[in-house]
Amino acid sequence: MDCWGTFFLCLCFMTSQSETVETSQESLLWMEKLEVMARSHNSTSLADLIRGLECKLLNASFRGSNLTLQTPTIQSLIFKLGCNFAGLSLSSATMKRVPQVSHAMQFPAELTQDACRDPPRELRLICIYFFTDYFFQNTNSSLLNNYVLGAQLGHGHVSNLSEPINISFWHNQSLEGYTVTCVFWKEGASEHYWGLWSPEGCRTEKPSPSQVLCRCNHLSYFAVLMQLSPAPVPGELLAPLTYISLVGCSISVTASLLSILLHCQARKQGDSITRIHMNLHASVLLLNVAFLLSPALAMPPVSGAACTALAAILHFALLSCLTWMAIEGFNLYLLLGRVYNIYIRRYLLKLCAVGWGVPALLVLFLLAVKNSVYGPHAIPLSDSQGNGTGFQNMSICWVRNPWVHNILVMGYGGLTSLFNLVVLVWALRVLHRLRAQDKVPNTRACRDIFTVLGLTVLLGTTWALAFFSFGVFLLPQLFLFTTFNSLYGFFLFLWFCSQRCRSEAEVEAEMEAFSSSQTMQ
């Protein structure tokens, strides 16, 4: 009887072991099927095949706490987790048959908290490493080492972690001239493929020259995107440029608010020219506030929708500011060219329709066609000291599409600066000719020159510095552009105060002349 019992137990053990081998063998065969598709360049149903692999790995039967399956270009790891999960560190140094270039992943203890609120029978974490970018193609850039590292928890979607997941990529190639950005594969975000790379929820750091560290607040497929960057910002200049921007923009916000409040206080004395200036102040105020908020909303755990909305607002504010600059130049042309004899029906209303309406239509059109043009934008930084210490890409909420940036940022700004420069040269020639003919007093001519400089040089032409960000001009341009344009609202405030003081002085002089004439009578 004991012999039959022992035989029965052995038979059950062999049966269960064969089932375990069979289920793990199915997962391995699925991985080999993916490899065959990659070699034959068959791109049909890639999403279904990868999801199928995930499903088989999550349902695979095996003994022990983990299982490793590997083919030449795909490696899969399965871990059984409990609700007492204390964190997990994985490194390619401890794995077999991994290419020389290494990688690592660190998962925080917070990973299983949401799943353990309703305790499942068993928690499983799967990690899938692709040593080829075939399954996640991107036409605009390349992947560092052609590595894609993925992770998924078997119960629920893991996102918005307070403690990030750390993914490290080591490399033995030079990244000079490249911008590296940590990205994840966002399914369903592309019309032509089963997904696209997105930097949302990930922060890029470079602890050493040979390592890129990604800190992400969710689980997905991760990679490091490499894009050509001909003129990166030197990393050591990030702190001083950030300080100048914060101080300058804060001063400009205060100055713009004061200008608008002072105008509202004396609104009865305002004419169309002053109202045009106040619209410019309003656009500058919106631009500075949106710019100050932009870096904070580009970092996790802020949602991508909030960053997209702020990027659209920032773009709208910049376009409005540039448009009102051009309106200032146009208004100056009318004042000088038509000898102060101007009447245009509903002039200010038409200018507001152009100054606010045109930028709004452009931004709304971009959002309607493809809202992915806005979002987190990585500013490339170069490690000129060569030690890599404290190196990371800075992200802001801004325009992400290079075509939109070139046309509706650089092109729009270039046309505005060119127009104001032409108006400035023309106005100076007109004033010089009037002064030479003694048709106006010298003091009035000097006053008009000051007006031209205030309305055109201080208001518009400093933005032309943006086109000198190359070669030996890069470092001076960075500091000059940041200083002048962050203090842009303050310069406007000074000009507004000088104009107001001059108007009050003229009114006082007229009153004195009137009093003298009454006395003589």
Secondary structure, DSSP 8 states (H G I E B T S, - for coil): -HHHHHHHHHHHHHHHHHHHHHHHHHHHHHHHHHHHHHHHT--TTHHHHHHHHHHHHHT---SSSEEEEE-SSEEEEEEEE-TT---EEEEGGGSSS--SS-EEEEE-GGGGTTGGGS--S-EEEEEEEESSSGGG--SS-EEGGG-EEEEEESSS-----SS-EEEEEE--S--TTEEEEEEEEEET--SSSSEEEE-TTEEEEEEETTEEEEEESS-SEEEEEEEE-SS-EEGGGHHHHHHHHHHHHHHHHHHHHHHHHHHHHTGGG--HHHHHHHHHHHHHHHHHHHHHHHHHHTSTTS-HHHHHHHHHHHHHHHHHHHHHHHHHHHHHHHHHHTTT----TTHHHHHHIIIIIHHHHHHHHHHHH-GGGEEEEEE-EE-TTSS-TTEE-EEEEEE--HHHHIIIIIIHHHHHHHHHHHHHHHHHHHHHHHHHTTSS-HHHHHHHHHHHIIIIITTTGGGGGGGG-SGGGHHHHHHHHHHHHHTHHHHHHHHHHHHHHHHHHHHHHHHHHHHHHHHH-
